[in-house]
Structure formats: C-alpha cells, structure tokens
Amino acid sequence: MAAVAIGIRLINLDGAPLQPSESVLAMDSWSILHHQGIQIAPSPLLIYLNTLLFLILGSSDAVARALPCLAGVAISMSPLVLRHRLGRIGALVAAAVLATSPTLVFASRLVDPVLVTVALGLGLVLAVENYTRVRRRSYLVFAAVLAGFLLLSGPLACDLLVILIGFAVIYRSEMLHPERINAPNEVGLLDAHREWMDEAGSGVERDRASGGSTRLLIFLAGTVLLLGSGLGTNLVGVGESLAAPLAAWAASLDGTGVHQAWLFPSLLLGFEPAALIAGIAGSVIAFREEREFGVFLAWWATIGFLLLVISAGDPTWTALVVVPLGMLSGFAGDGLASTLANGAQRKQLAIFAAVALPLVATCLIAFGYVTLPDPAIPPIVALAPPVALIAFAASFTLGYDRRAALTAIGSVAMICLVAFSIHVAVLLAPGGALDPAPPFVDLATSADVRNLTSDLGTILDELGIAQQIEGLNVNRTVEVSRKYADPLRWYLRNEPDVKVVDQITDSPGVAIVDATAKPPRGSYEGETFQFSVGAPLPTLNPGDLWRWWIYHETGTRIETYVKVYVKTQLARP
C-alpha cells in the first residue's frame, strides 16, 4: 500500500509545468531565499518550508511540490496507525481508498497548501486520540505543536478548526449531561474525559491541570512565533502569518458566487465514489455500533461538506471531506471482511466475482463504443451487458441467499470503485501536461512554456557572453506582459533583469506579449509558443457526459499563445 501511495504521487512529479497559482507560491519562497522581498500569504508555512528546501536542495518544480507530496503519502498511510479502531482489514481498505483518491493524488502533485493543512489536522486528531488511550502527556505536547503548524498552514485550517472546536464544544456539552449518553462499545474519549473530571475534582489536581494547560499554551505560542517569524528571520511577519490564512478564508466565504452550488457535490459523486459510498456505509456502522471515533469522523465529513458548499474554495479543498470519508470506509471494509470469515462465503464471492467483473468490463467497453461520434454499433447493443449483469446478480441471489448476494455485490463494487479511482487519478495527474477537461483545472500550463524559457535562456546567455567578453553594449531586459507573468516569472527566475509590465516599452531586449500583439519599435524577430490549454465543461448529452467523465474528452480546446520578440543585437554584417 505504501508503494502504491508513493508511486502514484512521486513518479514524474515534475512532469507537468507549474500552474500559475503554483508558481506564485514557489516564487514567493525563491524571493525570500534571494532577498527579493517577503510575501507569505496565503500559506506562510508552505512558503517558509519551501524556502528551506530550496536552500538545501535547490529550486525546481519537483522540490516545490515535495511537501504536498509527502503530506499526501502520510495521509494515505495514516489508517495503518488506527488498526485498533478500524481493524486490520478495515485499515487496509481505508488506506487503499486514500492512496488512490483522485483528489488527494491530484493535490499531492501541486504546490498547494491543502494537503499540508489536512495532514496537520489529521495528525492533531491522531495525537489526541492516542492520548485518550495511553494518557501520556507527550501526545498533548505533540498536539499543541501541530496546532501551531496548523494555524499557519493556509485558509483551509480555519475550516478544520471550526470542525474540531465545534465537535469539542458539543462533546463537552454532552459530558455535562451524562443522562444523554449511551455507554459506547469502545474505550476512548468518554472514559478519558470521565477520568480527567474525577482527577480534577481536588484543588491539587486542578492546579496540576492548570499547569499542564499553561505548558501546552507555551508550546503552541512558541511554535507560532518560531514559524511565523521564519525561524527568527522575519520577526515582524508573525502577525501576517496568522492574519493571511484567516483573511484568505474570510474572502472565500465572501465569494459564494464564484463556484456554482453543484461543484463540490459533483466532485464527490463524479471523482470520489469509492470514498463517498464506502464512507456513508462506514458512518451507518459507526452510529449503529456507537463507535465514538467513527461518529467524530462522520461529524468532520458532514460539517466539512457544508463549509465547502458555502465557500468559494479551490476544487482541491474537497480533500477536507475525502479524508474522513476514506477513514470511515475502513469501518465498512472491516464489516465486509467479517462476513467473509469462513471458506464457504469466500467461495461464493469468488464465483460471483469471476462472472461479475468481466461483465462490468464489458459494460465499459460497450459504452465506450456507442458513445463515439460515429459509433460502429447501434446504441441498443450497450444495454446487453448491464442487463446480463443484473440478471446474473438476481440469479445468484436466488441460488444462494440475500446476505451472501449483498456481501458479494458489496465486495465487487468496492473493487470496481477503487479501480475507477486509480483510473481517474492517472488521468488527472498523467505526469505530462495537465488535462484541462476536469473541473480541477481551468487552464493548464502548456509544456511549450518550458521550451520558451529554455530557448530564451540560450539567447540571453549569448547576449551575456557578448556583453562580458566582446564588450558589446547589449540590452538583456526581458519585459513580460502582466497577463502572462505567471508562471513565466518562475521559469525566468535566474535571469537578472525580468520585468512584469502592463505595456511594453519602446525597445526592450526581449518582449513576451500576446500572439496578436505588434512587435516593439525597432528590429525584432518573433516566435510563437503555446502558453496554456483550456476546455469547456461538456454538454448535457449523455454520450458527451460519459466520454468526459470516463475518458476526460471534450469537444473543442481553448488554446492561448504568446509571442516572444527578440531584438536583433548580434547580427553580423
């Protein structure tokens, strides 16, 4: 499972060029390292940590994406430390769902603070959960430190804090009214809280608890001060480190009209069916069996979804809901595994899977053929495989029993959903240029941008040689139209004189403008490069929807081009 989680995220991590939003965060880290200004909004933690990584490993696309990638791997492996809650099989199922989640894989391969925030929030929850079991205060200290990291991680941290604090307030209210509480089937938060209340009854224990709380606040404040000041290099930035994520979060709530109300529900239904269906099943099990950790995860997923619906966050914010749903799928997986305890049940599953899985594959192939622009077979043919699948499931139910049939159907459905997640994850993050068809990507930076900056770098090197060795008076100024500043600033970061301008001046050494713009005054040679690729959402035609959903195919592509004008300064007579 670790190999799957690491491989699907790490392989060809720098295959796709940075998107504009990624390049802004990466450029902020690079600027701090090279003393060209400090800009830490909206994610002070990611920007400061990337600055440290650039210092140690050098600046590159892969290094800029390293922290989100590692955070994604940590999230995927986190169910394995909850085997006592989820069960051994349940932990593996949850890890499989999180490791192959398209949203988590996509966010792992971006310079984006979302997964760093979610990983810190999950670490905070796990630290508190471990404390409730073993009552070691070191876990609380660790939780306080993680809380300090979380406060500086980005705007999504505010959503997480609303979820965690809201649950704590409701939980505390329930503890003050014990008559409302049914005794749970597992030892955990309730027992720990009752024990703490008993201990805190005496004055001595109250003083001890007060001293422990003070120490935790000191660790929290110390972490915020240390990280917010950039390890002491930017003492005046502590306030901005706290205010920037909060301001970005408040702005997302102000912009409820930026995304349609259907965006986040459609992302869960269309891209995360494995986490959604198994997570809902796990929630039912958690409430039915009164598993308090599962109830907390259900609270997290529900409140997180409501916060997403009223916000204008990026599509990657869906990770806020996918992670608890993925954890809850462990309860469903463990319950499913318990029904396959004996050999007869496993034999029945093998018989069902041997027939059902080929039929599912046949359904996909048939739908693929009939949704082509000029299908070679009539559409009615596509109905044969699903009808055969339904007939087989009905006959299997009659031949065995309802419980065996439901278990077999659930097991095969889970396999198919995880396989679908892997398919979608690979299409979302193919390693090369990103596919602009899904709603995760509005405009994908073209791989041609790297060709542009490579060719331009060669030209600027030649101009530098002419200036330093031959003593020629050459102009090496590069002026970039503001519309195309990002990610070109990032890829031209090592050039000494790059300016972002609203309007090109009379005669720069190089001008990068819209493909339809006229060249600057003077003698210039121009070359056109593709800058970005976009794609509209599909029509409501069933065939178009199917090919967009399964193959990410769209009708027309929207391509944007830029023109690079280079002043002819080294022409020989």
N, C-alpha and C positions, 0 to 999 in steps of 0.2 A: 504493500500500500504506500509506503514511503517512496519507493521507486517511481510509482505512478504519479504521486503528488509532485515530486521533484522534477521528473522528466517532462511532464506536460506543461510545467511552468518555466523551466530553466532552459530547455533546448531552444537554440536560436533566439534567445531573449532579445537581442538587439537586431533581429531580422527586419522589423518594421521601423522606419524612421520615427522620431519623436513627433507626436501631435503638438499643435500649438500650445495647448494647456500644459502638456508635459514639459515642453521646452521652457516655458516661463518659470516653473519651479526649479528645473535644472539650472537655468541661467542665474536665478537668484542665489543658489548655492555657489556657483562658479564666481559670481561677482563678489561675494563675501570673501572667498579664498584669495582673490586677486585684488582686494581692497578697492573695489569699484562701486561701493555702496552696499547698504544693508536693507533688504526688503524681505520680511519674513512672513507676510500674510499670504495665504490663509492657514499655512501649516508650519509654524515655527519649528516643530520637532523634526519633520522630514527635511526641511531646508538645512537646519543645523547639522543633522546627522549626515546628510549627503555632502555637506561641506567637508566634514571629517573624512568621509570615504574618498572624496576627490583628492584630499591631501595625501592619503595613504596609497590609493590605487590609481590615481589619475582620473581625469574626467572623460567619460564615454557614455554612450547610450546604455550599455549593459550595466555599468556601475550605478548610473542614475536610477535604474529600475531594480536594483538589487534588494533594497529594503522591503518594498511591497512584495517582491517575490518570496523573500524569506518569511514575511508575515503570512502570506498565503499558505506556505508549506506548514508553518506552525499551526494555523487554524485547522488545516486538514488532518493533522496528526493529533490534535487535542482530544478527540474522543477516546484515544487509547489510554489516557490517564483517568478516564471515567468508567473503567470497566466495572468498578464496584457499583455504579449507578445504572449503567446500560446493559451490563452483561458482556461476556466475551464476544459473542456473535453480534450483539447489538452495537458494540463499539466498532467492530469491523464494518458493519453496514453504514453507520454514521460517517466513519472515515472515508468509505467509498463514495458516499453522496457528496461530501465536502470536497474530496480530492478531485472529483470530476465535474463539479458545479461550473457551468459556463460563466456565470457572473464572477465567481471567485477566481477562475483561471484568467479571465479577461482582465480583471482588476489587478491581478498579480503581475501582469506584464505591462503595467503602465506606471509612469511617475505620478502617483496619485496617493493621497494620504488615507483613503478609505479603509484599506485592509490593515494599515498600521493602527488606525483607530480601533477597528473591530477586534484585532488581535490583542490590543492592550485591555479593552473592555472585557474580553473573554478571559484573559489572564487574571484580571481583578476578580472576576466571578469565581474562577477556579481556586484562587488563593483563599478567598473567604470560605468556599466550600471545604477546602482541606482543613481550615481552622476549625470549622464546626465538627469535624470528625476526630481530629487528634488533639485539639486545644493547645497548639503550640503558637505562642505569640509571634514567632518569627514569620509566620504566614501573614499576620496582620501588618507587620512592618513591610513585608514584600508588597502587600496590597496597597499600603499608603504610598510607596514609591511608584507603583504602577499607576495609581490615581494621579500623581504629579505628572507623569508622562502623558497620561490620557488628556489632561486639561490643555496641553499644548499641542495635541496631535492634529486637530483640524475641526471643522464645523460639525462633523457628524458626532463628535464627542458629546455635544450638547444633547443630541437625541438619546445617546446611551445613558447620560446622566439623568435625564428625565425618566427613562425606563427604570434604572436601578434605584433612584431615590423614591420614585413612585411606589415601586414594589416594597421597599423598606418601610415606607410610611404606612401602607396598608397592612403589611405584615405585623408591624408594631401595634397597630390598632387592634388587630385580631388577638394579639397576645395579651392585651389589656382586658379582653373579654373572653376568657378561656371557655365559657359555655358555648361559644360559637364553633369551637374547634373540635373536629373529629380526630381521634388518635390516628396518626398515619401508620403506614405499614413499614416505614423505614426510619432508621435513626438519623437525625441530622439537625437541621436548623431549629426545629421546635425544642428538641431536647437540650441543645446547646443554649438556647435562649432561656429556657426554664432554669438551667443550672446557673447561668450568669445572673438571673434575677435573684436566685436563692443566695448566691455568694454576695451579691451587692446589698443584701439586707442590713449588714452591720456597718457601723461607721468606718471600721478599719478597711473593709473590703471596698467601701465607696471611695475612700482615699486612694486605695490601690488602683481602682478602676479609673479614677480621675487622673492619676499619674500616668497610667498607660495611655489614656486618650491624649494627654499632652505630648507624650513622646511620639505618638503617631502623627499628630499635627505638625510636630517639628520635622519629622521625616518628609511629610507632604510638602511643607513650605520650603524646606531645604532643596528638595528635588526641583520644585518650580523655579526657585531662584537660580539654581545652578544651570538648569537647562535654558530657562528663559533669558539668561544673560549670555548664552553661548559659551558656557564654561568660563564665565568671567570676562569675556572679550567685548561684551556689549551690555554693560550694566544698565543703561537707560532703556534697553529693549524689553525688560521684564514685563512692564505694563502692556506693551504692544503684544507680547507673546500670549498674554491672557485675553486681551481685548480683540485681537484679529480673528481667532476662530469664532468667538461669540458674535462678532459683527457679521461675519460671513453666514453664520447660521440664521441670524435675525433677518438678513437680506433674503435668504432662501424662503423664509416664511412670508415675507412681504410679496414675493413674486409668484403667488399661486397660479397666475395665468400663464406662466412660461411653459409648463407642460400640461397636456390635457389630462383629465382625471383618469383616463384609461391607461396611462403609460405604465405605472408600476404594477397594477393588476395584470396587464398583458405581458409584462416581462416575466412575472412569476408563472403565469399559465403557459406561455409560449416557450420559455427558455429553462424554467426550473420545475417541470412537472414531477420529477423524482423527489426533490426536496419538499414540494408542496403537498403531494398526495401522501407520501410516507410520513411527513411531519404532522399532517392533520390526524392520520391514524395513530401516531405516537401520542398526540395530545389527548385523544379519547382514552387511550390506555392509561396515561398519567392521571387523568381526573378520575377514571373509574377505580384505579388501584390506589388513589390518594398518594401518589409519589410527588413529594413536595418539590424536588428539583425539576421534575417534568412540568409541574404547574408553573414554576418560575419561567422556564423556557417558553411555555405557551404564552405567558404574560409578555415576555420580551418580544416574541414574534407578533402578537396582536397589536400592542402599543406601537412597536416599530413600524408596522404597516400603516397604522393610522397617521403617524407622524410623516411618513413618506407621502401619503396621499395629499396632505395639506401643504407640502413643501415643494420647492422648485429645484430640488437637488438633482445631481447628475444621475444617469441610469445606474452607475456603479454603486450608488447608495442602496440598491436592492440587497447588497450583501448584509445590511443590517437585519434583514428578515431571513435571508437564506441560512445564515449560521445557526440561529436557534431551531429553525425547521430541520436542518441537517442533523442537529443533535437529537431532536425528537424522533427522527426516523430510526434512531437506534432502538428506541422502545418498541417500535413496530417490527423492526428486524429481529429483535430478541423474542418477541411474542410469536413471530412466524416460525423462528427456528425451534421454539419449544413444541410446536405442533408436529414437527418432523423428527420427533425423538426416536421412533423405532424404525426398523428396516422396512416394514410394510408401507408406511407413509412415504418414505423416501423412494420406494419403488414406484408408487403411484405418481409421485412428482416426476420421476424420470420418464415414465410413459407419457405423461401429459406434455412435458417439455419437448420430448423427441418429435412430437407431431405439431405442437403449437408454434414453436419457434420458426420452423420452416414456413408455416402458413403466414406468420407475421412478416417474414422477409418477402414472401410472395406478394403480400398486400402492398408493401412499399414499392416493389418493382412495378407492379401493375399501375399504381397511382402515378409513378414516375413516367410511364409510357403514355398514359391517357391525358396527362396534363401538358404534354409537349405542344408547341404551337401548331404543328401539323401531325397529330397522332396517327400512327400506322394501324392502330386497332380501335374498334368502337368503344366509347366510354362505358357501355354496359358490361364489358368484359371485366372492368375493375371491381365490379360487385361480387364476382365469383369467389375470390379468396376470403374476404371478410364473412361472406355467408357460410363458407366451408368452416371457417374458424368458429363461428357462433354455433353451427351445427355440431361440431366436434365437442365444444365445451358442454353443450346440452346433453349429448350422449354420454360424455364422461361423468356428468353429474348423475345421470340415471344409472350408469353401470356401477358406480361406487356409492358415494353418499355426498350430501351437500357440504359437509365440513371438509372432506377430502378435496372436493372440487374447488371450494373457496381458497383453501390453502395452496393448491397447485396454481390456480389463476393468480393469486397474490404474488407467489414466488416468481412466476414467469413475467408478470407485469413489472416487478421490481428489476429483474434482469434487463428487460427491454428499456425501462426508463433510464437506468444507469448507462446502457449502451447509447441511448439517444443523447444523454448529457455529454458523453465523450465525443460524439459526432458534432454536436453544436459547439463544444469548446474548441475543437480543432478548427472549425470553420471561422469562429470568432477571432482566434489568435493563430493564424496559419504560419506565422514566422516571417512571411514576406510583408508586402503592403497590406494594411488592414482592409477588410471588406466593408464598404460603406453601406451595404444593404441593411444590416440590422439597425434598430434604433439606438444601439450603444454608440454608433459612430455617425456623426452628421457629415463631416468632411474628413476624408482620410488623406494624410500627407502622402504625396506620391514618392515612390522610391527614386524618381528622377531628381528630387531635391538634392540627394547625395551626389549625383552626377554633376549637378550645377555647382555645388560648393567645391567638389574635387577639381573640376576644370578651372573654376575661378581661382582656387588656391594655387594652381600651377602658373596661371597668368600673373598673379600678384608676386609669386616667388621670382619670376623672370624680371618683373619690374624692380623688385628689391635688389636683385643682382646688378641690374643696370645702374641703379642709383648708388650702390655701395662700391662697386668695383670699377665701373666705367665712368662714374661721376656725372651721370646724366641727371637732368632736372625732370623727374617724372612725377606724375600725380597718382598716388596709390589710394586715394579716398574712395570708399565704397558707400554709395548712398542707396538705401533701401526704402521703397515706398512703405509707409506705415501699415498698409493693408496686408503686406507680406512679411512683416517684421519677424513674426514667429511662425516657424522655427528657424528662419534663416539666421537670426542673431546667434542662436546656439551653435549652428554649424559653421559660422564665420567667427566664432569667439576668439580664435587665436590671431586673427588679423588685427593690426594695430589701429586702423582708422576706419571703423564701420559706423555709419550714422543712419539713424532712422528718421526720415523726413516726411513731411506732408506733401512737399513739392520739390522736385529735383531742381538743383541749382544749374547755373549755366554750363559748367564743364567739369563734372567730377571724373575721376579716373574710371570708375565703373558705376553704372546706374542699373538698378533692378526695379523694373516697373511692370505695369500691366502689359499683356501681349499686344494690346491695341494702341498703346501709347506711342507718341512720336519720340524719336531719339533726342537727347540734349543737343545743344548747338555745338557744332564742330564736326570733326571726322571720327565717326564711331562705326564699329562693326557689331551687329547684334545676332544673338542666337536665342531660340525659343525653347523653354523647358516646361514640362508639366509640373504644376505646383500641388494640386490636390484633385481628388476624385470624390464625387458625391452621388447619391442615388435617392430617388423619392421612395416613399412607402408604397406598397402595392395597392392596386385597386381591390375592390371587394369581390371580384370574380373568384370563385372557388379554386380554379386552376392556378391563377396567379398567386393567390394566398398560399396554396400548397407548395409551389416551387420557391416562393420567397422564404417560407418557414423551414422547409427541409433542405433546400439547396442554396438559399440566400441569393436567388436570381431575381433581377429586376429588369424592367423594360429598358429605359434609357439611363445612361450615366451622365452626370454633370461634371465636366472636366474644366479645370481652371489652369490657365497657362500664364507664365511670366516671360518677359524678355530681358535678357542681360545685354546691355550695351557697354562695350569696352572701347575706351578711347585709344586710337591707334597712335601710340607714342614711340614705338620702337621700330617703325618702318624704316628700312634702309633704302637709299637711293639706287 
